[in-house]
Amino acid sequence: MRVGRWLPAAGALASVLALAAVSAPGDARADTGRCGDPAQRPWCDTSLTPDQRTDLLLPRMTADEKIAMLASDDPFGGPLGGFFETAHADTNDGIERLGIPPVYMADGPAGVRQGKATALPAPIAMAAGFDPETAELYGRTVAWEARHRGNDVVFGPTVDVLRTPRNGRTFEGFGEDPHLSATLGVPWIKGAQAQGVMTSVKHLAVYTQETDRLSLGMNVDPRTLREIYLPPFEAAVKQGGAATVMCGFGKLNGRWACQDDAVLNKILRSEWGFKGFVASDHTAVHDTAEAANGGLDMELPVGMKYNAFLLKMAVAQGKVTQATIDGHVRNVLRTMFEFGVFDRQAFPNDLTRVDRTASETAARKIEEAGITLLKNDGALPLKAPKSIALIGRAAQESPSGFGSAKVVPFTAVSAQDGIARRAGSGTQITFNNGDDHAAAAGAARAADVAIVFATDSQGEFFDKSCLTLECGEPLRGDQDGLISEVAKANPNTIVVLNTGGPVLTPWAGQVKGIVEAWYPGQEAGNALARVLYGDVDPGGRLPVTFPVNENDAPTSGNPAQYPGVDKTITFSEGVMVGYRHYDAKGITPRFPFGHGLSYTTFRYSGLEAGTKSVQVTVTNTGQRAGIAVPQLYIGMPSPGVDVPQPPRQLKGYTKVTLAPGESAKVTFPLSSRSFAYWNEGAKAWKVADGCYRVMVGSSSREIAQTGTLGACR
């Protein structure tokens, strides 16, 4: 790094192209890395621990060199990353004098945003898979491509629990339940970091909307923070071993997220034992001294607050100690040592040239696992219709969210292409863009089956103004009206939703089938065709609740909860987030959390409940193989009126494929934490006395087996 400057030297980006082969962390020897000769630079000795190596290197650094490690240096990488292969989201240039290599970073919650890459299905589609193995595949694929774009860090996964379905980044997360988000985030991280790329789990601690995100004040009580919003980050650190954590925007209980000593120092480091480094989201730092004392290690995208002038002045004024600065540098260096950055050559930027078949296959499999069959009145799987009318522009597109999770694919397979290829020459495929409802209805009337594609629009910077399809994608016009007109014209109408989250479906009773395909990624057509024709069973289950009406949704109709009053929101709903909200208020959703149909049927039997595990037998009672996703919910007793409990909370899930007539006994492991609530008075997790209701079923509202534990009458 060139101390005292923010902009990269000429040729810095081009140097990425001249990189050698890669080794996994811990496998590289010093003579193959960039650190140097251990005889001259003892911190390059790979037999030493990361802490020992950091202890040797840190005293050799000048004050300016230390400060230079605390910010990235490329203000243009982020906005240019979607267009140029050599434009990383962020770059820290390192210290060549000491053999400290550069660190290149990429956006990656939905694939790599750096030139072109494999466009994976949106993370919400992966979450719909309810499958840690799929999450591991997702993280592994993202990191493999990030590595082949020359990156050392990938910004992802996004594990922020969904509070309002109007959130513009709903598509980028794992849905409304903390247990689901936590148990998918961990394998995502492990899969990614096994590729030798560091992950940056985001956005700690509470990030629930785009409206006023840069200046929003969020009032969250300690129990809600601990039970809803922190568990995915806790699991990412304790179980996933996340290398880095990204802090987000806004104020949590009066403290800016990237200056929050209570979260970054006390909870993240002291309680959870985090040893990596904390990076800021872009422009999220407000005060030099408060950030340094509050736990921030690296400012992105440049050192606007973490620069030599401001940090030296803060030390001179006694606002920040040199030991604090050294501690932040230590966190960065130690993480680089631990993940082998010093001890290997830089990763080559060769994604355009290497074989990406495995990534493309992963994109298709992830989408197949997440496609969710919401309704089926016998229309699916398709039974070789002679003619199919495809209606809606999304049939020829692959919708996606925008912002830092937007990926530009090398290639994409549209639904029209995939369905036409699977249907074969014996089926006539017609297309109508849906702009003219009468013409669309005419096309539908002339076909055996009509498939309407409806979309919303989501992305960073803006929330949705409402949950209707027209609000979500106003440029498409009245899509609800289009669906109704087509359904009147053809009784065999199927709707394919390409949305980033819940939408209203007032026409649900008028159509034969509803398929939620999410933002499907570049293999959209191939995956959808395989599901529609029954080549694979629809594997998805809803990680979010679909309401009947706008006012049924969480935070609706309460400006103090959302979008806020005077740029302040109060989380007065407490732990009643997502399906907990619907259950606590007795509101019937259109499609509940966890819902998703198979092409076969299942029976649940033989519930065995204990404090260490719950077991149940699942039997395929249908005529074809299919996928079951048994889900375990626990209804916990309230220890007092000030600690209300939701009727049920997800505590386990699994995914099993069964042949006709086949049975499997599945086990949901439990721990004391499964039964605990956060006791703020004791500042600890506590298990209340009383009766615990054990429920297993196919969704939060479709409970097949029940039992009890504890003191029950």
Secondary structure, DSSP 8 states (H G I E B T S, - for coil): --TT--S--TTTTGGGGS------TTT--GGGSSS--TTT-GGG-TTS-HHHHHHHHGGGS-HHHHHHTTB---TTHHHHTTT-TT--SEEE--BGGGTB--EEEEE-TTS--SSEE-----HHHHHHT--HHHHHHHHHHHHHHHHTBT-SEEEEEE------TT-TTGGGS--S-HHHHHHHHHHHHHHHHTTT-EEEEEEES----STTTTT-EEE--HHHIIIIISHHHHHHHHTT--SEEEE-SSEETTEEGGG-HIIIIIIIIIIT---SEEEE-TT----HHHHHHHT--BBSSS-SSSSHHHHHHHHHTTSS-HHHHHHHHHHHHHHHHHTTSTTS----B-TTTS--HHHHHHHHHHHHHH-EEEEESS--S----SEEEEESGGGGS----BSTT--EES----HHHHHHHHH-TTSEEEEE-SSSHHHHHHHHHTSSEEEEEEE---BTTB--S-SSHHHH-GGG--HHHHHHHHHHH-SSEEEEEE-SS----TTGGGSSEEEE--S--TTHHHHHHHHHTTSS------SS-B-SSGGGSTTTT-TTTTT-BTTEEE-TTTT--THHHHHHHT---SB-TT--B-SS-EEEEEEEE-SSEEEEEEEE-SSS-EEE--EEEEE---SSTTS---S-EEEEE--EEE-TT-EEEEEEE--GGGGEEEETTTTEEEE-SSEEEEEEESSSS-EEEEEEEES--
